[in-house]
Amino acid sequence: MAQFTKNPPLNESDLPPVPRALLERWLADAVAAPMQEPTAMTLATVGADGTPSARIVLFKGFHEDGLTFYTNYESHKGLDLAANAKVALVFWWDKLERQVRIEGRAQKLPEEVSRRYFYQRIRDSQLGAITSRQSQVVATREELDARLDANEARYQGADIPFPTFWGGYSVTPALVEFWQGRHGRLHDRLQYRSKGAGWIIERLEP
Ligand SMILES: Cc1cc2nc3c(=O)[nH]c(=O)nc-3n(C[C@H](O)[C@H](O)[C@H](O)COP(=O)(O)O)c2cc1C
């Protein structure tokens, strides 16, 4: 049975007044750990019929205090988000025995922000984004590869056109819980709950 002892306890007196400051510190610790995918987070969405769905996406920085990620707007998650902006995010850093849970609302990033990010990515990623009809059923792998080859040939020596069905979301948190594993299973859980312009900090039982 794992005994969580990697980090010092999480005390109320250590907490900055806003959750973003602590999240940035914990992300930096995860990057330094090092870990294979320190910015990987589980994104849970809810469809129009109330069905929940979760998958991993990569955190790509903050936009006006919202957590950003990039995806296909017509994917399963994209359709969920068009129907219901409420989401949950979870980071789990095993080496640090830390979890962060977030609840909030997702909104699309301004197109110029997504466009800038799209052209910072390597060309193969750009081609992948325009080629994949993310979350659709495809008959065979060959069909997908053929579509990629066709796009490669079509745009050889030219810029890949920016796909308007692709871009970022920013998740504005209303609740952020920091979980630090402790020896003996009485783990530390400190939660920031948004109230008015500020945050209320509460300790939760483990
Ligand atoms: C480590 C990891 C990172 C991923 N990052 C992203 C990402 O940033 N954006 C994305 O759209 N999908 C990402 N994926 C793929 C998603 O988990 C998922 O398969 C895809 O987005 C389709 O999800 P959907 O059908 O629920 O919309 C990642 C998967 C893994 C395992």
The ligand as an ORCA input file, in Angstrom:
! r2SCAN-3c Opt
* xyz 0 1
  C      -1.274     12.213    -23.344
  C      -2.427     12.578    -24.253
  C      -2.557     13.897    -24.674
  C      -3.618     14.263    -25.511
  N      -3.769     15.579    -25.851
  C      -4.833     15.953    -26.603
  C      -5.083     17.334    -26.860
  O      -4.374     18.246    -26.384
  N      -6.142     17.641    -27.651
  C      -6.982     16.680    -28.168
  O      -7.918     17.034    -28.879
  N      -6.790     15.382    -27.905
  C      -5.745     14.988    -27.127
  N      -5.551     13.665    -26.840
  C      -6.500     12.665    -27.410
  C      -7.775     12.670    -26.567
  O      -7.558     11.950    -25.363
  C      -8.974     12.075    -27.323
  O      -8.673     10.786    -27.813
  C      -9.418     12.952    -28.503
  O      -9.347     14.328    -28.177
  C     -10.848     12.623    -28.916
  O     -11.711     12.818    -27.819
  P     -13.301     12.995    -28.007
  O     -13.713     11.960    -29.036
  O     -13.885     12.718    -26.664
  O     -13.569     14.395    -28.462
  C      -4.526     13.271    -25.978
  C      -4.376     11.946    -25.543
  C      -3.348     11.606    -24.693
  C      -3.251     10.193    -24.217
*
